[in-house]
Amino acid sequence: MKPAPFIYHDPRTLTEVTGMLASLGNARVLAGGQSLMPMMNFRYVMPDHLIDLNKVGELAYLRFEGAALHVGAMTRQRDLEFSAEVGRHCPILHEALTHVGHRQTRNRGTIGGSLCHLDPSAELVNVTALLGGTLHAASQRGTRDIPFAEFAAAYMTTSLEADELLAGITLPLPDRRHGYAFVEFARRHGDFAIVACSALLGLDRNGDITQAALALSGLGPVPVRPVLIERALIGQKPAGAAFKAAAAEAAKLEATADAYVTAAYRQHLARVLTFRALEQAARRAMEKADG
C-alpha cells in the first residue's frame, strides 16, 4: 500500500516546527522514519501534514554535563552506538543498542523517534525507564519536562500534546563503578524483544548491594520498574539466593497475552531474564571493585 495524501513540510529551525504544530491540524513529525513510514504505508497513520525534522540541526546533540547525559531527539542511534564517551559513561546504553534492529535502521533511527513510537519492547524505551530519564517537550508555549514514568498515556501513545514535539532527553548517569546488563529474548536478532530486562547494581566495600535498578519490557504497554524487587535487593550479597528470589518475584508481574505469546510465557521469560541480568550486572560490578 501507499500512504494517504499529505502535505510535506521541510523546516530548518525548532521555532518553525513549533509554529507549524501550533497552526496545522492532524500533523505528524518525521524523525528517522523507521517506524512512521511503514505505518503510513499501511494507512495505520494518516496525517494531513508531515513535518520533516531532519534539517533541524539544533535537535541533534550529544553532551555530558555533570552526572547526566543530554541527547537531542534527532540524535541517530548509530551516533550513540559509536560514541566512545557513551561507552565509558553509560555502557548499558551501548549494550542495549546492539539489539536495536540492524545497522541500516540504526543509521537512520533516532532516539527521539524510538521513544515517541513507544513500542512496548523497544530497547531505548527500556533503558530510559531504567535510568529514570526526563523527556523535554517543546511548543510555542515553551518547554515542558516530563519524567519518563509520566510519558506514556496508553499503548504506543505518549503524553505529548498535539502542538508539542520531543526535543531532547536527559539520562542520569549511574556511578562509574556500577555493574550493568541488558538481556532480551527475541525470535530473531533485530526483532523487537518478546521480553527484555536491564539491570544496574552498585556494591559497597563489603560487597553488599547498595543500589539496584531493574526494568522489564514486553510484559505490558510500557516497561516495568519493579520497585519492591529493587528494594529487596539492597543489603543483600550479589549471589544466587538473592537473584533467584528477585527472579521469582519478577515472574509474578502482570503480563499480557497476544496471538503469538501467552502471558504465562512472558512471565517465565521475566524470571529467566531477570536472573541472567542480575548475575551479569553483579559480575561486572565485582570486576570493577577488583580492578
C-alpha positions in Angstrom: 0.0 0.0 0.0 0.9 3.7 -0.3 0.4 6.5 2.2 -2.7 8.7 2.1 -2.1 12.1 0.6 -0.3 14.6 2.8 1.4 18.0 2.6 5.2 17.8 3.2 7.0 20.5 5.3 10.8 20.9 5.5 11.6 23.3 8.3 15.1 24.4 9.3 14.6 25.6 12.9 12.8 24.4 16.0 10.8 27.7 16.0 9.5 26.8 12.6 8.5 23.4 13.7 6.6 24.5 16.8 4.8 27.2 14.7 3.7 24.5 12.3 2.5 22.2 15.1 0.5 25.1 16.6 -1.2 26.1 13.3 -1.6 22.8 11.3 -4.2 20.2 12.1 -3.5 16.5 12.0 0.3 16.9 11.7 3.0 14.4 12.4 6.7 14.9 12.7 9.2 12.7 10.8 12.4 11.8 12.5 14.2 8.7 11.3 11.1 7.3 9.6 11.9 3.7 10.5 8.5 3.3 12.2 6.4 6.1 10.9 6.8 5.4 7.2 5.7 1.8 7.4 2.7 2.9 9.5 1.8 5.5 6.9 2.2 2.9 4.1 -0.3 0.6 5.8 -2.5 3.7 6.5 -2.4 2.9 10.2 -1.4 6.6 10.5 -2.8 9.2 8.0 -1.5 12.7 8.7 -2.6 15.7 6.6 0.8 17.3 7.2 4.2 15.7 7.6 6.9 17.8 9.2 10.4 16.6 8.4 12.8 17.2 11.3 16.0 16.1 9.5 17.3 19.6 8.8 16.7 21.0 12.2 20.2 20.8 13.5 19.5 22.1 17.0 17.7 18.8 17.7 20.8 16.7 17.2 23.3 16.9 20.0 25.1 14.6 22.5 26.8 16.1 25.5 27.7 15.2 29.1 27.1 17.7 31.8 27.7 16.8 35.5 26.2 13.4 36.2 23.8 13.4 33.2 23.8 12.6 29.5 21.9 15.1 27.4 20.7 13.8 24.0 18.8 15.6 21.3 15.8 13.9 20.0 17.2 13.7 16.4 20.5 12.1 17.5 20.9 9.0 15.4 21.1 5.6 17.2 24.4 4.9 15.3 25.9 8.1 16.8 25.1 6.8 20.3 26.4 3.4 19.4 29.8 4.7 18.1 30.3 7.3 20.9 33.3 6.4 23.0 32.1 8.7 25.7 28.7 6.9 25.8 30.6 3.6 26.1 32.6 4.8 29.0 29.9 6.7 31.0 26.7 4.8 30.0 27.7 1.3 28.9 24.1 0.0 29.4 23.0 2.2 26.6 25.7 0.8 24.3 24.7 -2.7 25.2 21.0 -2.1 24.5 21.8 -0.5 21.1 23.3 -3.8 19.8 19.8 -5.3 20.0 18.1 -2.4 18.1 17.1 -3.5 14.6 20.1 -3.7 12.2 22.9 -1.4 11.1 20.8 0.1 8.4 17.9 1.0 10.7 20.2 2.4 13.4 21.8 4.6 10.7 18.5 6.4 10.3 16.7 5.7 13.5 16.8 8.4 16.2 16.5 8.1 20.0 13.5 10.5 20.0 11.7 8.6 17.3 12.0 5.4 19.3 10.8 7.0 22.5 7.8 8.6 20.7 6.9 5.5 18.9 6.8 3.9 22.3 6.8 0.2 21.3 6.4 -1.9 24.4 9.5 -3.9 23.7 11.8 -1.1 22.3 15.3 -1.3 23.8 15.8 2.5 24.1 12.5 2.8 25.9 13.6 0.2 28.4 16.9 1.9 29.1 15.2 5.3 29.5 12.9 3.7 32.1 15.9 2.0 33.9 17.8 5.3 34.2 14.8 7.4 35.1 15.1 9.7 32.2 13.5 13.1 31.7 12.0 14.0 28.4 11.9 17.6 27.2 8.9 18.7 25.2 8.8 21.9 23.1 6.0 24.0 21.8 5.2 27.6 21.1 4.1 27.8 24.7 7.6 27.0 25.9 9.3 23.8 27.2 8.0 21.1 29.5 9.9 18.4 31.4 8.2 15.0 31.5 9.6 12.3 33.8 9.6 9.0 31.9 7.1 7.5 34.3 4.6 10.1 33.1 5.4 10.0 29.4 3.2 7.0 28.4 -0.5 7.8 28.1 -1.6 4.4 26.6 -0.4 1.7 24.3 2.1 3.3 21.8 0.7 6.7 22.9 2.7 9.4 24.6 1.5 12.3 26.8 2.8 14.9 24.3 0.2 17.4 23.4 -0.8 17.9 19.7 1.3 21.1 19.5 4.4 19.6 21.2 7.3 17.6 20.0 10.1 15.8 21.9 13.2 18.0 21.7 15.6 16.1 23.9 16.2 13.6 26.7 18.3 13.8 29.9 19.6 10.5 31.3 21.1 10.4 34.8 24.3 8.5 34.8 24.9 5.7 37.3 28.0 5.6 39.4 31.0 4.7 37.2 31.8 1.6 39.3 28.3 0.1 38.8 27.6 -3.2 37.1 25.1 -3.3 34.3 23.4 -5.8 31.9 20.8 -5.8 29.1 19.4 -9.1 28.0 16.4 -9.9 25.9 14.7 -12.8 24.1 13.5 -12.3 20.5 12.6 -14.7 17.7 15.4 -13.3 15.5 18.2 -10.9 16.1 16.9 -7.4 15.3 13.3 -8.2 16.1 11.6 -6.4 18.9 12.0 -8.5 22.1 9.3 -10.7 23.5 10.7 -9.7 26.9 13.8 -7.7 27.8 15.4 -7.0 31.1 18.0 -4.4 32.1 19.8 -4.1 35.4 22.1 -1.8 37.3 23.9 -2.9 40.5 26.1 -0.9 42.9 28.2 -2.6 45.6 29.9 -1.3 48.8 33.3 -2.1 50.0 32.0 -5.2 51.7 30.5 -6.5 48.5 26.9 -5.8 49.6 24.3 -4.4 47.1 23.8 -0.7 47.8 22.0 0.3 44.6 19.7 -1.8 42.4 17.6 -0.9 39.4 15.6 -3.2 37.1 13.4 -2.5 34.0 11.4 -5.2 32.2 9.8 -4.6 28.9 7.4 -6.6 26.8 5.1 -7.5 29.7 2.7 -4.7 29.1 2.3 -1.3 27.3 5.4 0.2 28.9 8.5 -1.0 30.8 8.0 -2.0 34.4 10.3 -0.8 37.2 9.6 -3.3 40.0 10.5 -1.1 42.9 9.7 -3.7 45.5 12.1 -6.1 43.9 14.8 -3.4 43.7 14.4 -2.5 47.4 14.6 -6.2 48.5 18.0 -6.5 46.8 19.5 -3.7 48.9 21.8 -5.0 51.6 21.9 -8.5 50.0 25.0 -10.3 48.8 25.2 -10.4 45.0 24.7 -14.1 44.8 22.3 -16.8 43.6 19.9 -16.8 46.5 19.1 -13.1 46.3 18.9 -13.2 42.5 16.6 -16.3 42.5 14.3 -14.6 44.9 14.2 -11.4 42.7 13.6 -13.5 39.6 10.7 -15.4 41.3 9.1 -12.1 42.1 9.6 -10.9 38.6 7.6 -13.9 37.4 4.6 -12.6 39.4 4.5 -9.3 37.5 1.3 -8.8 35.4 1.8 -9.7 31.7 -0.4 -9.6 28.6 -1.1 -12.3 26.0 -1.3 -11.9 22.3 -1.8 -14.1 19.2 1.8 -15.4 19.5 2.8 -15.5 23.2 0.8 -16.3 26.3 1.0 -14.2 29.5 2.5 -17.2 31.3 5.3 -17.5 28.8 6.2 -13.8 29.2 6.2 -14.3 33.0 8.6 -17.3 32.5 10.9 -15.1 30.4 10.7 -12.4 33.0 12.0 -14.8 35.7 14.8 -16.2 33.5 16.0 -12.9 32.1 15.9 -11.1 35.5 18.2 -13.7 36.9 20.6 -13.5 34.0 20.7 -9.7 34.0 21.4 -9.6 37.8 24.1 -12.2 37.5 25.8 -10.4 34.7 25.5 -7.0 36.4 26.9 -8.4 39.6 29.9 -9.9 37.8 30.7 -6.6 36.2 30.4 -4.7 39.4 32.7 -7.1 41.2 35.2 -6.9 38.3 35.3 -3.1 38.7 35.7 -3.4 42.5 38.7 -5.7 42.0 40.2 -3.5 39.3 
